[in-house]
Amino acid sequence: MNRARMVTAAAGAAVVIAVVVSLGTAGSSPRASCAVTARAELTRIVHRIYDQAVHGRNELSAVKRIGRSRVLARAVASGNRAAVRAAVARLIKSQITRITIATPRGTIAKLGSIPSYAPVTGEIKYHRRVVGHYVLSVASDPSFASLIHNLMSGHVRFLRGRARSARSFSARLYPSTSATVAISLPPPPRWVCAATTADTRLNTIGFVARRIMNQERHSREEASTIRYVAANPAFRRAIGAGSPAAVRAAIIGFFHFPKFHIVRVRAWNGNRLINDIGGPYVLSPATGTIRLGNGHVIGRFMLAIQDDTGYIKLVHRFTGVDVVLHTRKGVVPGSNLRPGPPFATGLSTSVYKRRTYRQFGLTGTTFPAGTLRVSLLRARS
């Protein structure tokens, strides 16, 4: 789920975020030992999620856009505040949550106000001369809290001051504030408890991977995406007319709308399939209907907001395990190991290319129907 020099003198102070995780009372019983192990694994996953904002794709992409923009560099060099703001607005896209740009004379632009974390800073150069500095963040506090809740049923609070917990890690809030992130979690499900610590950890990763998959099927994002597609005038007209070309044009429009991440759509007029546009490997399909004002159904559609490759990357980045997806067509391109060992449900041991892996297998649904088999593999040292 992925930064660090400050723009102003106030931004020079270090920031520490401690992540405190509660999974029930630990003790000497097997159940308590399981809770401790699961808590440690979830804490490690939380740390990896935080790191995605520090070294992840969004951060790297944002830094590259800022560094390559000659329009921004020229505007900063000229000291034209309006030009700087206009240039930054074109670079933010949907990734940068906050950004501040300063010159030796002071701050020249600030965009964004949502509380954010993991700031990154850098230089702005014009004709190889440093004309300014920036500090930006690609991750907001609310999005972090929402993600942890969705993945672990956790509740996050951002607190002032430093924590003194062994289960904590150093981090930074935008632009520089000492804080503690306290995460409260319910006890882990009983099925994650295994005979060994390593298997409990892998089961816990399987729990998170399952939540990531189910999040795509039962999330508010999916519900709002279905409502948007069902109400889209161009899509409604295209389905009503039964026009494959018009349906295709409307679906391609969905792909380019940044508010929603739609990767494939299939549409019917009555029982007649009109068109099916999108990636070949997508998962967790959801359905919707097109109704007239009187409630009469004139069409229906199926969509997906997550592709298989995206799921692989997300689980791998958040947990560190290798991910292999299997469908009836074979191993999905983008899997970390290809072809990888055979799929097996639950915990098992396999040997692949002379390496021994402990693996966890779970199942989902591929688009438009069928079983998706997911193997999570951790190599034994």
N, C-alpha and C positions, 0 to 999 in steps of 0.2 A: 503498500500500500509504500532516498528516494528520492556551514554556509557562513563564512564568517569573518567579516571586517566591518567596522561601524562607520557611519557617516559623520555624526556629530560628536562633540566631546562627551556628551551625556551617554552616547551609545557605547562608550568604552568599557562600561562595567560588565562584569561577567554575570550570566544568568544561570541559575540552577533550577531545574524542574525535577522533583523527585516523584516517581510513580510509585504509589503505595497501593498494593493489591491485597484485598481481604477475601479469602475463600472459605471462611468458617474457622473454627478453632482447631489449631494443630495440636496433636498429642502423640502418644506412642502407639495408638491403634493403627491397624492397616488402613482403615478409612481415612484417618488423620494424615498418615504418611502419604496416601494418594493425593489428598488435598494440597499438601505441601509441594509435591512434585508437579501437580497440574498448575499450581499457582506460579511456580518458578518458570514453567514453560510459557504460560500466558504472559508473564512479565517480560520474558525474552521476545515474544511476538510483539508486545506493545513497543518495546525498544526498537525493533526492526521497522515497525510502522512509523515511528518517529523519524528514524533515519531516512525513510523515503522522502521526507520533506527536506532533508539535508543533502542527500546525494541521489535523489530519484530522477525519473525522466522529466517530470514537470519542472523541477529546479534547473536541470541542465538545459532544457529547452528555453526557459525564461532567460537564463544567463546568456545563452547564445544570441537570442533575439536582441537583448539590450546591447551586447558587445558588438554586434554586426550592423546596428542601425546608424548609418551615416546621417540620416535626418535628425535623429536625437542628438548625436554628437555635435552637429553643427548648431542646433538650437541651444544646447548647453554652453557651447563656446561663445555664442553671441549674447547669452544672458537673457534671451527672450522667453519670459515665463509662459506666455500663451503658446508659443511654438513648442516649448518643452512639454507642456501638458497635452497638447494635441498629438505629439509624437509618441508619448508614453501610452496614451489611450489606445493607439493603434497596436501597441505591442503587448498589452495586458492579456488579450483574449479571455479565456475563462480560467486561466491558471494563476496569475498573480493576484493575491488577495490584498496586499498593501505594498507600496513602494514610496520611498523618499529619495529625492535627488538633490545634491548639494554641490555648490562650487566653493572656492576659497572665500567668497563673500557671504556665504550663508545658504540656507535652504532655498531652493528655487521651485520645487514642486513636491506636492504630497497627494497621493491618490489612494483611496481605500480607507476604511475606518473600522472594519471588523477586527476583533481581537485575533491575532495571529501568532504563530510560533516558528521556530527554526529559521531566523533571518539569515540571509547571505548578503555579503557586500562585495563590491568590486569597483574598478576604475572605469571611467568613461574617457576615451581618448579621441582626439581630433587631430589628424595629421601627425600621429604618433606622440602627441603631447597630451598629458593628463589635464583635462579641463573640468572634471568633476568626479564625484563618487555617488554610488547608489547603495541603498539597503532595501532588500525586497523579501517578501515571504510568499510562498505558494500554498501555505496550509493555514487554515483558520482553527481557532480553538473549538468553535461549535462543530465543525466537520470532524475533528479528531474525536470529540466526545460522542458524536453520533455514530462514528465508525466503531468505536470500542463497544458501544451499547449493542450495535447490530451483530458484532462478531462474538461477544462474550456475555451479553445481557448485563453489561457493566454500567455503572453510573459514575461520571467523572465530575470532579469539582476542582477548579483552579484556585489555589490558596496562596496567600502571601507568605513569604519567609521560606526558610530552608527546612527540609525534612532530614531526620536522622535515622532513616530506616536502611537496613541492609538491602532491602528490595527497592532500590531507587537508582536512578541514573541522571547524569548531568544533561541539561538541555537549556534552551534559551527561548524567551518570549520576545516578540517584536515590540520595540526595538531593543530593549535591554531591561528586564525586570526580574528580580529574584522571586521565584514562585515554587509552589508544590502542586503537582497534579495528583489528587487522591482518587483512586479507583476502587469502588466497592463492587464485588462480584458475588453472586450466589454460589453455593457449593457446586462443584462440578457434577455432571451426570454420572451415575454409578458405573455406566459401561466404560468410562475412560480408565477405571482402575484395573491394572493388570498385575501379573506376577512379578514383573521387574520394573525398575525405574525407567529404563529405556522404552519399554512398551507403553507405560503410562504416558510418557512424553509424546510418543507417536500417536497414541489414541487421542491425546489432547489436540494435537495438530489436526487429526481427522475430524474432531469436533468442530474446529474452526473452519476447515475446508468445507464441511457440510453446511455450516452457517453461511459462508460466502455464497454457496450455490443456492440455498433457500432464500437468501436475501434478494436474489434476482427475481425469484418467483413470487414473493409475498411482500415486497417492499412498497413504500409509499411512492418511490420513483416509478416503479412499474405501473401502479394504479394511475398516477398522473399522466404517464406516457400513453396509456390506453385511452384515457379521457381526451387527451389532446388529439390523438389520431382519429378517434371516432367523431370529433367535432370539426375536424379540418374540412373547410368547404370544398377545396379542390379534390380531396380524396373522396368525399361523399358524392360529389357530382360524377367522378370517374367510375365509382362502383355502381351508381344508379344507371349510368349509361352502358356499363359493361364493357368499357373501352380498355383493352390491354395497354395501349400507348399512353392514355391519360392516367391510368393507374400507375404505370411505370414512372411517369414524370412526377406524380405526387409523392411516390415513395422516395425517389431520389432527392426530392425536396426535404423529406424528413431526415435523410442522412446528413444533409448540410446544415441542419438547424442545430446550433451548438447547445441549446438548453437541454435537449434530450439525446441520449446515446442509443440510437436505434440501428441495429445491424442487419436486420432482415424482416421483410413483411410479405405475407401471402394473403391474397384477397379473393373472395368469392362473391358472385352475384347469385343469390339463391344457392343452388348446389353446384353451380358452374364455377370452376376455378378460372379467374381472370388472369392473374399474373402472380409471380413469385420472384421477388428481387432481393438480393443481399448475399452475404457471405455463405460459402458452402458448409462451414462448420460453426454452428451456433447452438446454444443450449437454452434450456428452461423456457420453452415457448409459453406465451400467454395469449388469450383470445379476447376478442371484443366484437360488438355488433354495431351495425349502422341502422338507425331507425328514423322513420319519418316523424313529423310532429304528432301524428295520431298514434304513434307507438308501433306502427307496422315495420317489420324488419325487412330491409331491402338488400342487406348484404352482411357479411361478417369478415373478420380478418384475424390473422395470427401474426404475432410479432415477437422479436427477441431483442433484449437490450444488452446481452452479453455474448461475445463470441468465445469459442473454445480457447483460442490462443490468448485472449485477454484473461480468461479464467486461469490458465496455466501460469501466466506471468504474475498475476495477482497472488495466487497461493504460494508460488515460489518466492516472490519478494517478501511476503509477510512471514513465511515460516522457514524458508531455507531448504526445504526438501525438494527433491526432484519430482516432477509431475508428469505422468503419462496418461493420455486419454485414449480409450478404445471405443470404437463404434463398429457396427456391422461391416463398414467399409474398410476397417483396419485401424491402425494407429493414426491419430490426428496429427497433421503437420504442426510443428511448433512444440511438440512434446519434448521435455528435457532429455529424454533417452528414446532413441528410435532404433529398432522397434521396442526395446525394453523387454523385461521379463513378462511372462504371462500374467493376466489379471487373476486375482483371487480375493474373495470377499473377506473383510476383516484383517486380522494380523496374520502374516505368513513370512517365511524366509525364502529368498530366491538368490540364484547366482546368475549374474549377467556380465559377460566379458571379463570373467575371472574375478569379479568383485562380488562380495556377499552383501545383500541388501535385506534390511528388515522393511517390510512394506505393509501399508494399510490400504484396503480397497473399499470403495463406496460406489454407489450407483446414483445416476440422475437421469434426466430425460433430454434427448437430443431433438433437434428441430427437423421435421414437424412432429415426429413421433419416433419412439424407439428408445432403447436403453443406452445410456452413456455410462461407461465404466471408467472409474478414476482410480489410478494407482498412485499412492504417495510413497516415495522411496527414500530411505536414509541409509547411506553406505555405512557398513560396519568398519571401524578402523582396525 
